[in-house]
Amino acid sequence: MTDGVLYERTLAHGPVVRIRRTSADGELPVVAVLEVDRRAGTPRAAAGGFPPPLARTEGGSDDDVCEVLEPMARDDATIARLMRERGLR
């Protein structure tokens, strides 16, 4: 995957859930965020930019940050709760 994307899946109603590394390659600690791109698959997606993060973590490797964020990214109820808590829904 590109742009530091470590994990990605499409929700049934269109948005994309993504774990994205925000630190540079080789930089420690590895910093990653969990985000939901509601523009995915629409003409607005070409505008670029990143959605606001739902969660953020740091770790020693890509695997370490995925271990923390991936359970949240795989659970629709958790994604909905995080979006609601941050006023994104």
Rosetta constraint file for C-alpha pairs under 8 A:
AtomPair CA 1 CA 5 HARMONIC 5.64 0.50
AtomPair CA 1 CA 6 HARMONIC 6.94 0.50
AtomPair CA 3 CA 20 HARMONIC 7.59 0.50
AtomPair CA 4 CA 20 HARMONIC 5.29 0.50
AtomPair CA 4 CA 21 HARMONIC 4.78 0.50
AtomPair CA 4 CA 22 HARMONIC 6.89 0.50
AtomPair CA 5 CA 18 HARMONIC 6.83 0.50
AtomPair CA 5 CA 19 HARMONIC 5.90 0.50
AtomPair CA 5 CA 20 HARMONIC 4.27 0.50
AtomPair CA 5 CA 21 HARMONIC 6.19 0.50
AtomPair CA 6 CA 18 HARMONIC 7.51 0.50
AtomPair CA 6 CA 19 HARMONIC 5.45 0.50
AtomPair CA 6 CA 20 HARMONIC 5.59 0.50
AtomPair CA 6 CA 21 HARMONIC 6.79 0.50
AtomPair CA 6 CA 62 HARMONIC 7.32 0.50
AtomPair CA 6 CA 66 HARMONIC 7.31 0.50
AtomPair CA 7 CA 18 HARMONIC 5.54 0.50
AtomPair CA 7 CA 19 HARMONIC 5.01 0.50
AtomPair CA 7 CA 20 HARMONIC 7.17 0.50
AtomPair CA 7 CA 66 HARMONIC 7.75 0.50
AtomPair CA 7 CA 70 HARMONIC 7.59 0.50
AtomPair CA 8 CA 16 HARMONIC 6.74 0.50
AtomPair CA 8 CA 17 HARMONIC 5.60 0.50
AtomPair CA 8 CA 18 HARMONIC 4.39 0.50
AtomPair CA 8 CA 19 HARMONIC 6.48 0.50
AtomPair CA 9 CA 16 HARMONIC 5.66 0.50
AtomPair CA 9 CA 17 HARMONIC 5.35 0.50
AtomPair CA 9 CA 18 HARMONIC 6.64 0.50
AtomPair CA 10 CA 14 HARMONIC 6.18 0.50
AtomPair CA 10 CA 15 HARMONIC 5.89 0.50
AtomPair CA 10 CA 16 HARMONIC 4.34 0.50
AtomPair CA 10 CA 17 HARMONIC 6.14 0.50
AtomPair CA 11 CA 15 HARMONIC 5.49 0.50
AtomPair CA 11 CA 16 HARMONIC 5.93 0.50
AtomPair CA 11 CA 17 HARMONIC 7.02 0.50
AtomPair CA 14 CA 38 HARMONIC 7.25 0.50
AtomPair CA 14 CA 40 HARMONIC 7.13 0.50
AtomPair CA 14 CA 41 HARMONIC 7.28 0.50
AtomPair CA 15 CA 36 HARMONIC 6.48 0.50
AtomPair CA 15 CA 37 HARMONIC 5.51 0.50
AtomPair CA 15 CA 38 HARMONIC 4.36 0.50
AtomPair CA 15 CA 39 HARMONIC 6.69 0.50
AtomPair CA 15 CA 40 HARMONIC 5.72 0.50
AtomPair CA 15 CA 41 HARMONIC 7.83 0.50
AtomPair CA 16 CA 36 HARMONIC 5.54 0.50
AtomPair CA 16 CA 37 HARMONIC 5.11 0.50
AtomPair CA 16 CA 38 HARMONIC 6.55 0.50
AtomPair CA 16 CA 40 HARMONIC 6.14 0.50
AtomPair CA 17 CA 34 HARMONIC 7.40 0.50
AtomPair CA 17 CA 35 HARMONIC 5.90 0.50
AtomPair CA 17 CA 36 HARMONIC 4.51 0.50
AtomPair CA 17 CA 37 HARMONIC 6.47 0.50
AtomPair CA 17 CA 73 HARMONIC 6.38 0.50
AtomPair CA 18 CA 34 HARMONIC 5.82 0.50
AtomPair CA 18 CA 35 HARMONIC 5.34 0.50
AtomPair CA 18 CA 36 HARMONIC 6.18 0.50
AtomPair CA 18 CA 37 HARMONIC 7.59 0.50
AtomPair CA 18 CA 73 HARMONIC 7.16 0.50
AtomPair CA 19 CA 32 HARMONIC 6.61 0.50
AtomPair CA 19 CA 33 HARMONIC 5.62 0.50
AtomPair CA 19 CA 34 HARMONIC 4.64 0.50
AtomPair CA 19 CA 35 HARMONIC 6.45 0.50
AtomPair CA 19 CA 66 HARMONIC 7.35 0.50
AtomPair CA 19 CA 69 HARMONIC 7.13 0.50
AtomPair CA 19 CA 70 HARMONIC 7.47 0.50
AtomPair CA 19 CA 73 HARMONIC 7.50 0.50
AtomPair CA 20 CA 32 HARMONIC 5.37 0.50
AtomPair CA 20 CA 33 HARMONIC 5.46 0.50
AtomPair CA 20 CA 34 HARMONIC 6.61 0.50
AtomPair CA 20 CA 35 HARMONIC 7.70 0.50
AtomPair CA 21 CA 30 HARMONIC 7.07 0.50
AtomPair CA 21 CA 31 HARMONIC 5.77 0.50
AtomPair CA 21 CA 32 HARMONIC 4.10 0.50
AtomPair CA 21 CA 33 HARMONIC 6.52 0.50
AtomPair CA 21 CA 62 HARMONIC 7.66 0.50
AtomPair CA 22 CA 30 HARMONIC 7.77 0.50
AtomPair CA 22 CA 31 HARMONIC 5.54 0.50
AtomPair CA 22 CA 32 HARMONIC 5.30 0.50
AtomPair CA 22 CA 33 HARMONIC 7.04 0.50
AtomPair CA 23 CA 27 HARMONIC 6.26 0.50
AtomPair CA 23 CA 28 HARMONIC 7.77 0.50
AtomPair CA 23 CA 29 HARMONIC 7.81 0.50
AtomPair CA 23 CA 30 HARMONIC 5.76 0.50
AtomPair CA 23 CA 31 HARMONIC 5.20 0.50
AtomPair CA 23 CA 32 HARMONIC 7.13 0.50
AtomPair CA 24 CA 30 HARMONIC 7.96 0.50
AtomPair CA 28 CA 59 HARMONIC 7.83 0.50
AtomPair CA 28 CA 60 HARMONIC 6.51 0.50
AtomPair CA 28 CA 61 HARMONIC 7.90 0.50
AtomPair CA 29 CA 58 HARMONIC 5.97 0.50
AtomPair CA 29 CA 59 HARMONIC 5.49 0.50
AtomPair CA 29 CA 60 HARMONIC 5.43 0.50
AtomPair CA 29 CA 61 HARMONIC 7.42 0.50
AtomPair CA 30 CA 58 HARMONIC 5.44 0.50
AtomPair CA 30 CA 59 HARMONIC 5.22 0.50
AtomPair CA 30 CA 60 HARMONIC 5.84 0.50
AtomPair CA 30 CA 61 HARMONIC 5.74 0.50
AtomPair CA 30 CA 62 HARMONIC 6.55 0.50
AtomPair CA 30 CA 65 HARMONIC 7.27 0.50
AtomPair CA 31 CA 56 HARMONIC 7.29 0.50
AtomPair CA 31 CA 57 HARMONIC 5.84 0.50
AtomPair CA 31 CA 58 HARMONIC 4.45 0.50
AtomPair CA 31 CA 59 HARMONIC 6.66 0.50
AtomPair CA 31 CA 65 HARMONIC 7.31 0.50
AtomPair CA 32 CA 56 HARMONIC 5.76 0.50
AtomPair CA 32 CA 57 HARMONIC 5.61 0.50
AtomPair CA 32 CA 58 HARMONIC 6.44 0.50
AtomPair CA 32 CA 65 HARMONIC 6.41 0.50
AtomPair CA 33 CA 53 HARMONIC 5.75 0.50
AtomPair CA 33 CA 54 HARMONIC 7.16 0.50
AtomPair CA 33 CA 55 HARMONIC 5.57 0.50
AtomPair CA 33 CA 56 HARMONIC 4.33 0.50
AtomPair CA 33 CA 57 HARMONIC 6.49 0.50
AtomPair CA 33 CA 69 HARMONIC 7.81 0.50
AtomPair CA 34 CA 53 HARMONIC 5.61 0.50
AtomPair CA 34 CA 54 HARMONIC 5.44 0.50
AtomPair CA 34 CA 55 HARMONIC 5.11 0.50
AtomPair CA 34 CA 56 HARMONIC 6.38 0.50
AtomPair CA 34 CA 69 HARMONIC 6.61 0.50
AtomPair CA 34 CA 73 HARMONIC 7.03 0.50
AtomPair CA 35 CA 51 HARMONIC 6.30 0.50
AtomPair CA 35 CA 52 HARMONIC 6.52 0.50
AtomPair CA 35 CA 53 HARMONIC 4.79 0.50
AtomPair CA 35 CA 54 HARMONIC 5.47 0.50
AtomPair CA 35 CA 55 HARMONIC 7.38 0.50
AtomPair CA 36 CA 51 HARMONIC 6.62 0.50
AtomPair CA 36 CA 52 HARMONIC 7.97 0.50
AtomPair CA 36 CA 53 HARMONIC 7.72 0.50
AtomPair CA 36 CA 54 HARMONIC 7.72 0.50
AtomPair CA 37 CA 50 HARMONIC 7.58 0.50
AtomPair CA 37 CA 51 HARMONIC 5.89 0.50
AtomPair CA 39 CA 43 HARMONIC 7.76 0.50
AtomPair CA 39 CA 44 HARMONIC 5.91 0.50
AtomPair CA 39 CA 45 HARMONIC 5.02 0.50
AtomPair CA 40 CA 44 HARMONIC 7.86 0.50
AtomPair CA 40 CA 45 HARMONIC 5.40 0.50
AtomPair CA 41 CA 45 HARMONIC 6.59 0.50
AtomPair CA 54 CA 82 HARMONIC 6.01 0.50
AtomPair CA 54 CA 83 HARMONIC 6.74 0.50
AtomPair CA 54 CA 86 HARMONIC 7.33 0.50
AtomPair CA 55 CA 69 HARMONIC 7.68 0.50
AtomPair CA 57 CA 65 HARMONIC 6.23 0.50
AtomPair CA 57 CA 68 HARMONIC 7.43 0.50
AtomPair CA 57 CA 69 HARMONIC 7.60 0.50
AtomPair CA 58 CA 65 HARMONIC 6.11 0.50
AtomPair CA 59 CA 64 HARMONIC 5.38 0.50
AtomPair CA 59 CA 65 HARMONIC 5.39 0.50
AtomPair CA 60 CA 64 HARMONIC 6.16 0.50
AtomPair CA 60 CA 65 HARMONIC 7.76 0.50
AtomPair CA 61 CA 65 HARMONIC 6.62 0.50
AtomPair CA 62 CA 66 HARMONIC 6.17 0.50
AtomPair CA 63 CA 67 HARMONIC 6.03 0.50
AtomPair CA 64 CA 68 HARMONIC 6.76 0.50
AtomPair CA 65 CA 69 HARMONIC 6.25 0.50
AtomPair CA 66 CA 70 HARMONIC 5.19 0.50
AtomPair CA 67 CA 71 HARMONIC 7.36 0.50
AtomPair CA 68 CA 72 HARMONIC 7.91 0.50
AtomPair CA 69 CA 73 HARMONIC 6.24 0.50
AtomPair CA 70 CA 74 HARMONIC 6.10 0.50
AtomPair CA 71 CA 75 HARMONIC 6.53 0.50
AtomPair CA 72 CA 78 HARMONIC 5.89 0.50
AtomPair CA 72 CA 79 HARMONIC 6.75 0.50
AtomPair CA 73 CA 78 HARMONIC 7.68 0.50
AtomPair CA 73 CA 79 HARMONIC 6.69 0.50
AtomPair CA 75 CA 79 HARMONIC 6.40 0.50
AtomPair CA 76 CA 80 HARMONIC 6.16 0.50
AtomPair CA 77 CA 81 HARMONIC 6.14 0.50
AtomPair CA 78 CA 82 HARMONIC 6.10 0.50
AtomPair CA 79 CA 83 HARMONIC 6.13 0.50
AtomPair CA 80 CA 84 HARMONIC 6.13 0.50
AtomPair CA 80 CA 89 HARMONIC 7.84 0.50
AtomPair CA 81 CA 85 HARMONIC 6.08 0.50
AtomPair CA 82 CA 86 HARMONIC 6.27 0.50
AtomPair CA 83 CA 87 HARMONIC 6.17 0.50
AtomPair CA 83 CA 88 HARMONIC 4.93 0.50
AtomPair CA 83 CA 89 HARMONIC 5.66 0.50
AtomPair CA 84 CA 88 HARMONIC 5.83 0.50
AtomPair CA 84 CA 89 HARMONIC 5.19 0.50
